[in-house]
Amino acid sequence: MGLFDFIKNEFIEVIEWVDDTPDTVIYKFPDKGNKINNGAQLTVRESQVVVLMNEGEFGDVYIPGRHELTTKNMPIITTLKSWKYLFDSPFKVDIYYVSTKQFTNLKWGTSNPVIVRDKEFGQVRLRSFGSYAVRVIDPKKFIKEFAGTNPWVRIDIVSEQLRNIIVSKLSEGLAEANISILDLAANFTEIGEKLKPVFQKEFDVWGIELGQFYIENVSLPEEVEKMLDKTTQLNMLNNKLNQFNQMQGGIAIENLPNNPGAAGTGGIGAGVVVT
């Protein structure tokens, strides 16, 4: 899982975590009951944030870099532990590493149809699926909502919760997008952008930012698809008839000089003035 260094006398002097997994979001440093030495070195790598906790209360947060754990740069923990003066003895806190990288290509989909209202078809049941990306922007809130006492949280656990939010809010989002179901396929990108704020309101509760959100497919009910097929066929037939009439009209105009009597009839060329 990572690289952890334990120094002599069961006191921790070096704290670091090298993430060799693609899916870990939260990892609690396994102190194994050992205490942390005053002045211990804490390493936080890029795309990581470290949150200290003391007896269930949030303490200090550390961004990427190398930090020395002393009262000077542990003001919250110092207050929580009521250290009025500089301490020089080992202490005990919980250390959580939170990954802040973007997790991409997460899948969402409707296991059951969602009902949307359409101006032309009324209530319509739709199925849809796609992908999205997220990252943690509020580590404390995220730990509170997802980790609790769990020392290891993977993205699949998180995405399951987020997927439920997306599906539950999909019909509301499509309604706010105000796009006819006939135009859905041609406006996936626009719809995705309009849906993002709806989902982000829910994601804020978890301290998560929604990145890209993609709609890859929307399946219409069979009866609607049949109706669309008939409409398409009628449109194609009308286009063919219009092209045929235009062609016939053109031929008639070309033949007018060879048929002077046609100009006085009620045929295709009626009303055409030849100069």
Order of alpha helices (4+ residues) and beta strands (2+ residues): beta-beta-beta-beta-beta-beta-alpha-beta-beta-beta-beta-alpha-beta-alpha-alpha-beta-alpha
